[in-house]
Amino acid sequence: MDRLEQRYYILRQGQVLIRKGNTDIRPLTEDGKALCSGAETILPLSKGQKNRDFAVQLHPDTEPGPGFEWIPLRSLVGRLDAASFDRWGRAAQILNWQKTHRYCGACGAATVEHPSELARVCPSCSLTWYPRIAPCIIVLIARGKEILLARSPHFRPGMYSTLAGFIEPGESVESTMQREISEEVAIRIKNFRYFGSQPWPFPGQLMLGFFADYDSGEIQIDGVEISDAGWYRAENLPLIPEEGTIAGRMIRCHLAGDEVSNR
């Protein structure tokens, strides 16, 4: 590929645009440029890249033509390598940030693009607004040869995963882990080990993955965020997340005896 060729990450309401029937999912190049004339938003993915990569938001009713198809952004999980998925995720996140920060949250004035940074500036009160990222912890808890897996009411049927939660203001990562686990399943944990991280663009989280050991207590689900939870061995696992997710990698790495992130 020509190193100066422009690439367009085109999205519409949580969907990404690809060539129809193309199993090699890539951003569009010259064939995507023509679609930008009617775009709702066009943003460079990063400053200082000579505008090579663009995030493009098309209007909800846009139909690009018979040679293309829309697929859900979530369907890219596990289908792309980590770097490629992160680029699509970045495009989705900065488009969502642009949409939700057109006006200053302090004074209500319309914001403008920062001249040199990926940011928006309020010309009235001078506040600068950067893309918002919400840090989350995701924890795989072990008790001997068993791991704790739980089910959210929002999961697809039969799916179980690790426990997770948002870091709240004033909290450390460690205190968030103890609080979330206590709130959701009423147990205590110990021996935290960092695994790795994953940007999660639904719409803008950063997942920080940890292993931990069971300390004390009996499982009591909260009945709100968690509808079921239990201890599972490798031979009786329920349906678990795809390997392309950090939860899926953590479960597989732990069961293989390898707690080192391969990301």
MIKE-370366 format. One record per residue: residue in three letters; chain; x, z, y of N, C-alpha, C in turn. Coordinates in Angstrom, 2 decimals, decimal comma. Example, Ala and Ser with C-alpha at 12.3 -4.5 7.8 and 13.67 -1.06 7.14 Angstrom:
BEGIN
PT/lumke/vomi/n_u/n_w/n_v/ca_u/ca_w/ca_v/c_u/c_w/c_v
PT/ala/A/13,19/7,80/-5,69/12,30/7,80/-4,50/13,20/7,80/-3,30
PT/ser/A/12,85/7,08/-2,25/13,67/7,14/-1,06/12,90/7,87/0,03
***
This chain:
BEGIN
PT/lumke/vomi/n_u/n_w/n_v/ca_u/ca_w/ca_v/c_u/c_w/c_v
PT/met/A/0,85/0,00/-1,20/0,00/0,00/0,00/0,88/0,00/1,24
PT/asp/A/0,54/-0,82/2,22/1,24/-0,83/3,50/1,19/0,56/4,10
PT/arg/A/2,35/1,07/4,51/2,40/2,45/5,00/1,63/2,64/6,28
PT/leu/A/1,29/1,58/6,98/0,54/1,70/8,23/-0,94/1,39/8,04
PT/glu/A/-1,34/1,08/6,81/-2,74/0,73/6,56/-3,64/1,95/6,82
PT/gln/A/-4,70/1,72/7,54/-5,61/2,81/7,86/-6,56/3,10/6,70
PT/arg/A/-6,90/4,38/6,54/-7,77/4,80/5,45/-8,94/5,58/6,03
PT/tyr/A/-10,13/5,33/5,47/-11,36/5,91/6,00/-12,06/6,74/4,92
PT/tyr/A/-12,17/8,04/5,20/-12,89/8,96/4,32/-14,31/9,06/4,88
PT/ile/A/-15,22/8,32/4,27/-16,55/8,14/4,84/-17,55/9,03/4,12
PT/leu/A/-18,31/9,81/4,91/-19,26/10,76/4,34/-20,62/10,63/5,00
PT/arg/A/-21,62/11,18/4,30/-22,99/11,23/4,81/-23,73/12,34/4,08
PT/gln/A/-24,04/13,42/4,80/-24,84/14,52/4,25/-24,35/15,01/2,89
PT/gly/A/-23,07/15,38/2,83/-22,52/15,92/1,60/-22,20/14,90/0,53
PT/gln/A/-22,25/13,61/0,89/-21,91/12,55/-0,05/-20,72/11,76/0,47
PT/val/A/-19,96/11,16/-0,44/-18,82/10,34/-0,05/-19,09/8,90/-0,48
PT/leu/A/-18,54/7,99/0,29/-18,77/6,56/0,05/-17,59/5,96/-0,71
PT/ile/A/-17,87/5,30/-1,82/-16,84/4,63/-2,60/-17,33/3,24/-2,97
PT/arg/A/-16,41/2,44/-3,49/-16,81/1,13/-4,00/-17,61/1,31/-5,28
PT/lys/A/-18,68/0,59/-5,42/-19,57/0,73/-6,58/-18,83/0,44/-7,88
PT/gly/A/-19,00/1,35/-8,84/-18,39/1,17/-10,15/-16,90/1,43/-10,19
PT/asn/A/-16,32/1,94/-9,11/-14,88/2,15/-9,05/-14,55/3,54/-9,58
PT/thr/A/-13,85/3,60/-10,70/-13,49/4,90/-11,27/-12,27/5,51/-10,58
PT/asp/A/-11,52/4,67/-9,87/-10,37/5,15/-9,11/-10,85/5,45/-7,68
PT/ile/A/-11,24/6,70/-7,44/-11,88/7,07/-6,18/-10,83/7,22/-5,08
PT/arg/A/-10,94/6,35/-4,08/-10,00/6,37/-2,96/-10,77/6,17/-1,66
PT/pro/A/-10,15/6,55/-0,54/-10,78/6,22/0,75/-10,78/4,71/0,94
PT/leu/A/-11,71/4,23/1,75/-11,78/2,80/2,01/-10,73/2,39/3,04
PT/thr/A/-10,33/1,14/2,99/-9,32/0,65/3,94/-9,99/-0,37/4,87
PT/glu/A/-9,61/-1,63/4,79/-10,21/-2,63/5,68/-11,71/-2,77/5,44
PT/asp/A/-12,14/-2,56/4,17/-13,56/-2,68/3,89/-14,36/-1,53/4,49
PT/gly/A/-13,69/-0,45/4,85/-14,38/0,66/5,49/-14,37/0,58/7,00
PT/lys/A/-13,43/-0,16/7,56/-13,29/-0,25/9,01/-14,55/-0,80/9,66
PT/ala/A/-15,16/-1,80/9,01/-16,36/-2,43/9,58/-17,52/-1,45/9,67
PT/leu/A/-17,55/-0,46/8,79/-18,64/0,51/8,78/-18,55/1,50/9,94
PT/cys/A/-17,38/1,60/10,54/-17,16/2,60/11,58/-17,86/2,27/12,89
PT/ser/A/-18,24/1,02/13,07/-18,87/0,64/14,34/-20,19/1,37/14,57
PT/gly/A/-20,88/1,71/13,49/-22,14/2,43/13,63/-22,05/3,89/13,23
PT/ala/A/-20,83/4,43/13,23/-20,64/5,81/12,77/-21,12/6,82/13,79
PT/glu/A/-21,56/7,95/13,29/-21,96/9,07/14,14/-20,74/9,78/14,71
PT/thr/A/-19,68/9,94/13,89/-18,45/10,62/14,31/-17,27/9,99/13,59
PT/ile/A/-16,16/9,83/14,32/-14,89/9,39/13,73/-13,81/10,32/14,25
PT/leu/A/-13,08/10,95/13,34/-12,02/11,88/13,72/-10,76/11,60/12,92
PT/pro/A/-9,58/11,69/13,55/-8,35/11,61/12,76/-8,23/12,86/11,89
PT/leu/A/-7,78/12,69/10,65/-7,65/13,85/9,77/-6,61/14,83/10,28
PT/ser/A/-5,57/14,31/10,93/-4,52/15,18/11,47/-3,95/14,56/12,73
PT/lys/A/-3,51/15,41/13,63/-2,81/14,90/14,81/-1,40/14,47/14,40
PT/gly/A/-0,87/13,48/15,10/0,50/13,08/14,87/0,70/12,16/13,68
PT/gln/A/-0,36/11,59/13,12/-0,23/10,66/12,00/-0,44/9,20/12,43
PT/lys/A/-0,34/8,94/13,71/-0,57/7,61/14,24/-1,94/7,08/13,83
PT/asn/A/-2,90/8,01/13,72/-4,28/7,65/13,41/-4,41/6,83/12,13
PT/arg/A/-3,64/7,19/11,11/-3,71/6,45/9,86/-4,95/6,81/9,05
PT/asp/A/-5,27/8,10/8,97/-6,39/8,58/8,16/-7,51/9,09/9,04
PT/phe/A/-8,73/8,68/8,73/-9,88/9,04/9,55/-10,99/9,64/8,70
PT/ala/A/-11,64/10,65/9,25/-12,87/11,19/8,67/-14,03/10,54/9,42
PT/val/A/-14,97/9,97/8,70/-16,06/9,21/9,31/-17,39/9,77/8,83
PT/gln/A/-18,24/10,12/9,78/-19,59/10,60/9,46/-20,59/9,51/9,82
PT/leu/A/-21,27/8,97/8,80/-22,30/7,96/9,05/-23,65/8,64/9,25
PT/his/A/-24,54/7,94/9,91/-25,89/8,47/10,14/-26,61/8,63/8,79
PT/pro/A/-27,51/9,61/8,70/-28,16/9,91/7,42/-28,85/8,74/6,74
PT/asp/A/-29,35/7,80/7,54/-30,09/6,68/6,95/-29,22/5,43/6,75
PT/thr/A/-27,90/5,56/6,92/-27,03/4,40/6,80/-26,90/3,94/5,35
PT/glu/A/-27,12/2,67/5,12/-26,91/2,07/3,81/-25,84/0,99/3,99
PT/pro/A/-24,63/1,21/3,47/-23,51/0,32/3,78/-23,54/-1,04/3,12
PT/gly/A/-24,33/-1,24/2,08/-24,37/-2,55/1,44/-24,26/-2,46/-0,07
PT/pro/A/-24,49/-3,59/-0,76/-24,57/-3,60/-2,22/-23,24/-3,29/-2,92
PT/gly/A/-22,13/-3,44/-2,23/-20,85/-3,23/-2,88/-20,38/-1,79/-2,89
PT/phe/A/-21,21/-0,88/-2,36/-20,80/0,51/-2,23/-21,85/1,44/-2,84
PT/glu/A/-21,44/2,68/-3,05/-22,40/3,68/-3,52/-22,00/5,06/-2,98
PT/trp/A/-23,02/5,91/-2,83/-22,81/7,30/-2,41/-22,75/8,18/-3,65
PT/ile/A/-21,76/9,08/-3,68/-21,70/10,07/-4,75/-21,51/11,44/-4,10
PT/pro/A/-21,98/12,53/-4,73/-21,84/13,85/-4,13/-20,37/14,27/-3,99
PT/leu/A/-20,06/14,91/-2,89/-18,71/15,44/-2,70/-18,33/16,37/-3,84
PT/arg/A/-19,27/17,18/-4,31/-18,99/18,12/-5,42/-18,59/17,41/-6,70
PT/ser/A/-19,04/16,17/-6,86/-18,71/15,45/-8,09/-17,23/15,07/-8,16
PT/leu/A/-16,50/15,20/-7,05/-15,07/14,88/-7,05/-14,25/15,99/-7,70
PT/val/A/-14,82/17,19/-7,83/-14,10/18,30/-8,44/-13,79/17,95/-9,89
PT/gly/A/-12,52/17,98/-10,23/-12,11/17,65/-11,59/-11,86/16,18/-11,83
PT/arg/A/-12,35/15,32/-10,94/-12,15/13,87/-11,10/-10,93/13,39/-10,34
PT/leu/A/-10,48/14,17/-9,36/-9,33/13,81/-8,54/-8,22/14,84/-8,71
PT/asp/A/-6,98/14,43/-8,45/-5,90/15,40/-8,41/-6,11/16,29/-7,18
PT/ala/A/-5,41/17,43/-7,17/-5,64/18,44/-6,12/-5,41/17,88/-4,72
PT/ala/A/-4,34/17,10/-4,54/-4,04/16,58/-3,20/-5,13/15,63/-2,71
PT/ser/A/-5,63/14,76/-3,58/-6,66/13,81/-3,18/-7,97/14,53/-2,87
PT/phe/A/-8,35/15,51/-3,71/-9,56/16,27/-3,45/-9,46/17,02/-2,12
PT/asp/A/-8,28/17,56/-1,83/-8,10/18,30/-0,59/-8,27/17,39/0,63
PT/arg/A/-7,87/16,13/0,51/-8,03/15,21/1,64/-9,51/14,92/1,90
PT/trp/A/-10,27/14,69/0,83/-11,71/14,50/1,01/-12,34/15,78/1,56
PT/gly/A/-11,89/16,92/1,05/-12,42/18,19/1,53/-12,10/18,41/2,99
PT/arg/A/-10,90/18,06/3,40/-10,52/18,20/4,81/-11,43/17,34/5,69
PT/ala/A/-11,68/16,12/5,25/-12,55/15,24/6,01/-13,93/15,87/6,18
PT/ala/A/-14,48/16,42/5,09/-15,80/17,04/5,16/-15,80/18,25/6,09
PT/gln/A/-14,74/19,05/6,03/-14,69/20,26/6,84/-14,57/19,96/8,33
PT/ile/A/-13,71/19,00/8,70/-13,56/18,77/10,14/-14,78/18,05/10,71
PT/leu/A/-15,47/17,25/9,90/-16,70/16,64/10,39/-17,78/17,70/10,60
PT/asn/A/-17,86/18,66/9,69/-18,82/19,75/9,86/-18,46/20,60/11,07
PT/trp/A/-17,17/20,86/11,27/-16,72/21,61/12,45/-17,07/20,88/13,73
PT/gln/A/-16,85/19,59/13,78/-17,19/18,80/14,97/-18,68/18,91/15,27
PT/lys/A/-19,50/18,82/14,22/-20,95/18,85/14,40/-21,42/20,19/14,94
PT/thr/A/-20,79/21,27/14,48/-21,26/22,62/14,84/-20,54/23,21/16,06
PT/his/A/-19,59/22,47/16,65/-18,88/22,98/17,82/-18,91/21,99/18,98
PT/arg/A/-20,01/21,28/19,10/-20,16/20,37/20,23/-20,36/21,13/21,53
PT/tyr/A/-20,82/22,38/21,41/-21,03/23,21/22,59/-20,31/24,54/22,42
PT/cys/A/-19,87/25,09/23,52/-19,12/26,34/23,53/-20,03/27,50/23,11
PT/gly/A/-19,55/28,31/22,19/-20,34/29,45/21,73/-20,37/30,59/22,71
PT/ala/A/-19,52/30,53/23,76/-19,48/31,60/24,76/-20,35/31,30/25,97
PT/cys/A/-20,24/30,07/26,49/-20,98/29,76/27,72/-21,98/28,61/27,57
PT/gly/A/-21,93/27,88/26,47/-22,90/26,83/26,23/-22,53/25,46/26,78
PT/ala/A/-21,37/25,34/27,44/-20,97/24,04/27,99/-20,53/23,10/26,87
PT/ala/A/-20,65/21,81/27,10/-20,21/20,83/26,11/-18,69/20,88/25,98
PT/thr/A/-18,18/20,88/24,74/-16,75/20,92/24,52/-16,16/19,51/24,50
PT/val/A/-14,83/19,45/24,69/-14,13/18,17/24,66/-12,96/18,27/23,70
PT/glu/A/-12,46/17,13/23,27/-11,35/17,10/22,32/-10,07/17,61/22,96
PT/his/A/-9,33/18,44/22,22/-8,03/18,91/22,69/-7,06/17,73/22,70
PT/pro/A/-6,20/17,61/23,72/-5,34/16,42/23,81/-4,27/16,32/22,73
PT/ser/A/-3,84/17,45/22,14/-2,72/17,38/21,19/-2,95/18,16/19,90
PT/glu/A/-4,01/18,94/19,81/-4,26/19,73/18,61/-5,62/19,39/18,02
PT/leu/A/-5,80/19,75/16,74/-7,10/19,58/16,11/-7,97/20,75/16,57
PT/ala/A/-8,58/20,55/17,72/-9,34/21,62/18,35/-10,27/21,03/19,39
PT/arg/A/-11,24/21,83/19,82/-12,13/21,45/20,90/-12,03/22,52/21,99
PT/val/A/-12,08/22,07/23,23/-11,85/22,95/24,36/-13,09/22,97/25,25
PT/cys/A/-13,41/24,15/25,74/-14,51/24,27/26,70/-13,97/24,07/28,11
PT/pro/A/-14,38/23,03/28,82/-13,87/22,79/30,18/-14,40/23,80/31,19
PT/ser/A/-15,43/24,55/30,81/-16,01/25,52/31,72/-15,30/26,88/31,69
PT/cys/A/-15,10/27,42/30,46/-14,49/28,75/30,36/-13,12/28,72/29,68
PT/ser/A/-12,65/27,53/29,31/-11,30/27,32/28,76/-11,08/27,87/27,36
PT/leu/A/-12,12/28,28/26,66/-11,94/28,71/25,28/-11,62/27,51/24,39
PT/thr/A/-10,77/27,73/23,39/-10,40/26,69/22,44/-11,00/27,02/21,08
PT/trp/A/-11,62/26,03/20,47/-12,30/26,23/19,20/-11,61/25,40/18,13
PT/tyr/A/-11,05/26,07/17,13/-10,38/25,42/16,03/-11,33/25,34/14,82
PT/pro/A/-11,04/24,43/13,87/-11,87/24,38/12,66/-11,93/25,75/11,99
PT/arg/A/-13,12/26,15/11,59/-13,34/27,49/11,05/-13,16/27,47/9,53
PT/ile/A/-12,40/28,44/9,04/-12,18/28,59/7,60/-12,54/30,02/7,23
PT/ala/A/-13,33/30,18/6,19/-13,74/31,51/5,73/-12,94/31,87/4,48
PT/pro/A/-12,05/32,88/4,55/-11,27/33,27/3,38/-12,11/34,05/2,38
PT/cys/A/-11,95/33,72/1,10/-12,69/34,36/0,01/-11,71/34,79/-1,07
PT/ile/A/-12,07/35,85/-1,78/-11,31/36,22/-2,97/-12,10/35,80/-4,20
PT/ile/A/-11,37/35,43/-5,25/-11,99/35,11/-6,53/-11,14/35,80/-7,58
PT/val/A/-11,76/36,59/-8,45/-11,02/37,51/-9,32/-11,42/37,33/-10,78
PT/leu/A/-10,42/37,19/-11,63/-10,65/37,19/-13,08/-10,19/38,55/-13,61
PT/ile/A/-11,11/39,30/-14,20/-10,85/40,66/-14,66/-10,71/40,66/-16,18
PT/ala/A/-9,64/41,29/-16,66/-9,38/41,37/-18,09/-9,50/42,81/-18,58
PT/arg/A/-10,01/42,95/-19,79/-10,05/44,24/-20,48/-9,58/44,00/-21,90
PT/gly/A/-8,29/44,22/-22,13/-7,71/43,86/-23,42/-7,80/42,37/-23,63
PT/lys/A/-8,44/41,94/-24,73/-8,58/40,52/-25,03/-9,87/39,94/-24,46
PT/glu/A/-10,59/40,72/-23,68/-11,85/40,26/-23,11/-11,69/39,96/-21,62
PT/ile/A/-12,49/39,04/-21,13/-12,54/38,76/-19,69/-13,99/38,92/-19,22
PT/leu/A/-14,12/39,31/-17,97/-15,45/39,49/-17,39/-15,91/38,20/-16,74
PT/leu/A/-17,04/37,69/-17,19/-17,64/36,50/-16,61/-19,06/36,83/-16,18
PT/ala/A/-19,47/36,24/-15,08/-20,79/36,56/-14,53/-21,51/35,29/-14,13
PT/arg/A/-22,80/35,43/-13,98/-23,65/34,30/-13,63/-24,38/34,56/-12,33
PT/ser/A/-24,30/33,60/-11,42/-25,08/33,64/-10,19/-26,39/32,89/-10,40
PT/pro/A/-27,46/33,31/-9,74/-28,73/32,56/-9,85/-28,62/31,12/-9,36
PT/his/A/-27,55/30,83/-8,59/-27,40/29,49/-8,03/-26,61/28,56/-8,95
PT/phe/A/-26,01/29,09/-10,03/-25,25/28,25/-10,94/-26,18/27,33/-11,73
PT/arg/A/-25,60/26,25/-12,24/-26,38/25,39/-13,12/-26,64/26,13/-14,44
PT/pro/A/-27,64/25,74/-15,18/-28,02/26,48/-16,40/-26,85/26,71/-17,35
PT/gly/A/-26,69/27,96/-17,79/-25,68/28,30/-18,77/-24,30/28,57/-18,23
PT/met/A/-24,07/28,33/-16,95/-22,73/28,47/-16,37/-22,40/29,92/-16,03
PT/tyr/A/-21,20/30,35/-16,43/-20,65/31,66/-16,06/-19,28/31,44/-15,44
PT/ser/A/-18,90/32,36/-14,53/-17,63/32,19/-13,86/-17,04/33,55/-13,49
PT/thr/A/-15,96/33,49/-12,74/-15,32/34,69/-12,23/-16,11/35,23/-11,05
PT/leu/A/-15,80/36,45/-10,64/-16,47/37,04/-9,48/-15,75/36,65/-8,20
PT/ala/A/-16,51/36,54/-7,12/-15,93/36,09/-5,86/-16,71/36,69/-4,69
PT/gly/A/-16,08/36,67/-3,52/-16,75/37,17/-2,33/-15,94/36,91/-1,07
PT/phe/A/-16,60/36,99/0,07/-15,96/36,75/1,35/-15,20/37,98/1,84
PT/ile/A/-14,07/37,74/2,49/-13,34/38,82/3,15/-14,03/39,12/4,47
PT/glu/A/-14,35/40,38/4,70/-15,07/40,79/5,90/-14,09/41,26/6,98
PT/pro/A/-14,51/41,25/8,25/-13,63/41,70/9,33/-13,09/43,11/9,07
PT/gly/A/-11,79/43,28/9,28/-11,17/44,58/9,11/-10,74/44,90/7,70
PT/glu/A/-10,99/43,98/6,75/-10,64/44,23/5,36/-9,32/43,57/4,98
PT/ser/A/-8,59/44,21/4,07/-7,47/43,58/3,40/-8,01/42,83/2,19
PT/val/A/-7,18/41,97/1,62/-7,59/41,27/0,40/-7,87/42,28/-0,71
PT/glu/A/-7,03/43,31/-0,81/-7,20/44,29/-1,88/-8,50/45,07/-1,73
PT/ser/A/-8,81/45,49/-0,52/-10,05/46,24/-0,33/-11,28/45,36/-0,55
PT/thr/A/-11,17/44,07/-0,22/-12,28/43,15/-0,49/-12,54/43,04/-1,98
PT/met/A/-11,47/42,94/-2,77/-11,65/42,84/-4,22/-12,36/44,06/-4,77
PT/gln/A/-11,92/45,24/-4,37/-12,57/46,46/-4,88/-14,03/46,52/-4,44
PT/arg/A/-14,31/46,21/-3,19/-15,68/46,28/-2,68/-16,59/45,29/-3,39
PT/glu/A/-16,16/44,02/-3,47/-17,01/43,00/-4,08/-17,30/43,31/-5,55
PT/ile/A/-16,26/43,70/-6,29/-16,46/43,99/-7,70/-17,37/45,20/-7,88
PT/ser/A/-17,19/46,20/-7,04/-18,04/47,39/-7,11/-19,49/47,05/-6,77
PT/glu/A/-19,70/46,23/-5,75/-21,05/45,87/-5,34/-21,76/45,01/-6,39
PT/glu/A/-21,04/44,09/-7,00/-21,68/43,12/-7,87/-21,85/43,60/-9,31
PT/val/A/-20,85/44,34/-9,83/-20,96/44,78/-11,23/-20,63/46,26/-11,44
PT/ala/A/-20,35/47,01/-10,36/-20,20/48,47/-10,39/-19,04/48,98/-11,24
PT/ile/A/-17,94/48,21/-11,32/-16,77/48,73/-12,02/-15,59/48,80/-11,05
PT/arg/A/-14,51/49,45/-11,48/-13,28/49,54/-10,71/-12,21/48,70/-11,39
PT/ile/A/-11,30/48,16/-10,58/-10,24/47,30/-11,12/-8,88/47,78/-10,60
PT/lys/A/-7,81/47,28/-11,24/-6,45/47,67/-10,86/-5,48/46,54/-11,20
PT/asn/A/-4,22/46,71/-10,82/-3,14/45,76/-11,16/-3,45/44,34/-10,71
PT/phe/A/-3,59/44,15/-9,41/-3,88/42,83/-8,87/-2,65/41,93/-8,97
PT/arg/A/-2,87/40,66/-9,39/-1,79/39,66/-9,42/-2,30/38,37/-8,81
PT/tyr/A/-1,54/37,87/-7,85/-1,95/36,64/-7,17/-1,72/35,43/-8,08
PT/phe/A/-2,70/34,53/-8,11/-2,63/33,31/-8,92/-2,36/32,08/-8,08
PT/gly/A/-3,19/31,85/-7,09/-3,07/30,65/-6,28/-4,29/30,51/-5,39
PT/ser/A/-4,40/29,40/-4,69/-5,50/29,21/-3,76/-6,06/27,80/-3,89
PT/gln/A/-7,25/27,62/-3,34/-7,88/26,30/-3,33/-8,79/26,18/-2,11
PT/pro/A/-8,56/25,16/-1,27/-9,55/24,88/-0,22/-10,87/24,49/-0,87
PT/trp/A/-11,96/24,99/-0,36/-13,27/24,75/-0,97/-14,22/24,30/0,13
PT/pro/A/-14,42/23,02/0,30/-15,12/22,48/1,47/-16,64/22,49/1,36
PT/phe/A/-17,22/23,62/0,98/-18,68/23,68/0,81/-19,28/24,87/1,56
PT/pro/A/-19,19/24,93/2,91/-18,63/23,89/3,78/-17,20/24,14/4,21
PT/gly/A/-16,67/25,38/4,12/-15,31/25,58/4,63/-14,68/26,88/4,21
PT/gln/A/-14,48/27,07/2,91/-13,85/28,29/2,43/-12,41/28,02/1,95
PT/leu/A/-11,62/29,09/1,93/-10,31/29,06/1,29/-10,35/30,12/0,19
PT/met/A/-10,32/29,68/-1,06/-10,42/30,59/-2,20/-9,04/31,12/-2,56
PT/leu/A/-8,89/32,45/-2,57/-7,64/33,12/-2,93/-7,83/33,75/-4,30
PT/gly/A/-7,14/33,24/-5,30/-7,38/33,65/-6,68/-6,46/34,77/-7,14
PT/phe/A/-7,04/35,76/-7,84/-6,28/36,90/-8,34/-6,70/37,23/-9,77
PT/phe/A/-5,75/37,74/-10,53/-6,05/38,40/-11,79/-6,08/39,90/-11,53
PT/ala/A/-6,89/40,62/-12,30/-6,94/42,07/-12,20/-7,30/42,64/-13,57
PT/asp/A/-6,98/43,92/-13,76/-7,32/44,60/-15,01/-8,48/45,56/-14,78
PT/tyr/A/-9,29/45,70/-15,79/-10,38/46,69/-15,78/-9,79/48,09/-15,66
PT/asp/A/-10,42/48,92/-14,84/-9,98/50,31/-14,68/-11,01/51,29/-15,24
PT/ser/A/-12,26/51,22/-14,73/-13,27/52,18/-15,17/-14,67/51,68/-14,83
PT/gly/A/-15,68/52,35/-15,42/-17,07/52,05/-15,11/-17,73/51,16/-16,14
PT/glu/A/-19,07/51,10/-16,06/-19,88/50,25/-16,92/-20,55/49,18/-16,06
PT/ile/A/-20,70/47,99/-16,62/-21,30/46,89/-15,87/-22,74/47,21/-15,49
PT/gln/A/-23,01/47,11/-14,21/-24,37/47,20/-13,69/-24,52/46,10/-12,64
PT/ile/A/-25,22/45,06/-12,96/-25,32/43,93/-12,04/-26,20/44,28/-10,85
PT/asp/A/-25,91/43,63/-9,72/-26,68/43,92/-8,51/-28,06/43,28/-8,53
PT/gly/A/-28,26/42,26/-9,37/-29,57/41,61/-9,47/-29,88/40,66/-8,34
PT/val/A/-28,95/40,50/-7,41/-29,16/39,60/-6,27/-28,14/38,46/-6,35
PT/glu/A/-26,87/38,79/-6,13/-25,83/37,78/-6,24/-25,46/37,50/-7,68
PT/ile/A/-25,66/38,48/-8,54/-25,32/38,35/-9,96/-26,57/38,59/-10,79
PT/ser/A/-26,89/37,63/-11,67/-28,06/37,78/-12,53/-27,69/38,20/-13,95
PT/asp/A/-26,42/38,05/-14,33/-25,98/38,48/-15,65/-24,46/38,56/-15,63
PT/ala/A/-23,89/39,44/-16,43/-22,44/39,57/-16,55/-22,11/40,22/-17,87
PT/gly/A/-20,93/39,91/-18,40/-20,53/40,51/-19,66/-19,08/40,23/-19,97
PT/trp/A/-18,59/40,91/-21,01/-17,21/40,73/-21,48/-17,18/39,68/-22,58
PT/tyr/A/-16,25/38,73/-22,45/-16,18/37,61/-23,40/-14,77/37,45/-23,94
PT/arg/A/-14,68/37,08/-25,22/-13,42/36,71/-25,84/-13,28/35,19/-25,85
PT/ala/A/-12,09/34,74/-26,14/-11,82/33,29/-26,13/-12,72/32,53/-27,09
PT/glu/A/-13,06/33,18/-28,21/-13,84/32,48/-29,23/-15,34/32,44/-28,96
PT/asn/A/-15,81/33,16/-27,94/-17,26/33,14/-27,66/-17,57/32,90/-26,19
PT/leu/A/-16,77/32,05/-25,56/-16,97/31,78/-24,14/-18,28/31,03/-23,90
PT/pro/A/-18,97/31,36/-22,79/-20,10/30,53/-22,37/-19,57/29,28/-21,66
PT/leu/A/-20,45/28,51/-21,10/-20,04/27,37/-20,27/-19,29/27,89/-19,06
PT/ile/A/-18,08/27,37/-18,79/-17,25/27,83/-17,68/-16,98/26,67/-16,72
PT/pro/A/-16,51/26,96/-15,51/-16,27/25,90/-14,51/-15,23/24,89/-14,97
PT/glu/A/-15,28/23,71/-14,33/-14,35/22,64/-14,64/-12,91/23,07/-14,34
PT/glu/A/-11,97/22,40/-14,99/-10,56/22,72/-14,79/-10,11/22,41/-13,37
PT/gly/A/-10,84/21,52/-12,68/-10,48/21,19/-11,32/-10,78/22,28/-10,31
PT/thr/A/-11,52/23,30/-10,72/-11,81/24,43/-9,83/-10,80/25,54/-10,07
PT/ile/A/-10,58/26,37/-9,07/-9,64/27,47/-9,25/-10,14/28,44/-10,30
PT/ala/A/-11,46/28,67/-10,37/-12,01/29,56/-11,40/-11,73/29,00/-12,79
PT/gly/A/-11,94/27,71/-12,97/-11,70/27,08/-14,26/-10,24/27,15/-14,66
PT/arg/A/-9,33/26,95/-13,71/-7,90/27,03/-14,02/-7,49/28,46/-14,36
PT/met/A/-8,02/29,42/-13,62/-7,66/30,82/-13,88/-8,07/31,24/-15,28
PT/ile/A/-9,28/30,90/-15,67/-9,77/31,27/-17,00/-8,90/30,64/-18,08
PT/arg/A/-8,62/29,36/-17,94/-7,83/28,66/-18,96/-6,39/29,15/-19,01
PT/cys/A/-5,80/29,39/-17,83/-4,42/29,88/-17,81/-4,31/31,27/-18,44
PT/his/A/-5,27/32,14/-18,13/-5,24/33,49/-18,69/-5,38/33,46/-20,21
PT/leu/A/-6,32/32,67/-20,70/-6,53/32,60/-22,14/-5,35/31,97/-22,86
PT/ala/A/-4,59/31,14/-22,14/-3,39/30,53/-22,73/-2,18/31,44/-22,60
PT/gly/A/-2,34/32,60/-21,98/-1,23/33,52/-21,80/-0,31/33,15/-20,67
PT/asp/A/-0,78/32,34/-19,74/0,04/31,88/-18,62/-0,69/32,15/-17,32
PT/glu/A/-0,26/33,18/-16,60/-0,91/33,54/-15,35/-0,20/32,99/-14,14
PT/val/A/0,44/31,86/-14,28/1,15/31,24/-13,18/0,37/30,03/-12,72
PT/ser/A/0,10/29,95/-11,43/-0,65/28,81/-10,91/0,15/27,52/-11,09
PT/asn/A/-0,53/26,47/-11,51/0,11/25,16/-11,64/-0,25/24,25/-10,49
PT/arg/A/-0,79/24,82/-9,44/-1,20/24,01/-8,30/0,00/23,67/-7,45
***
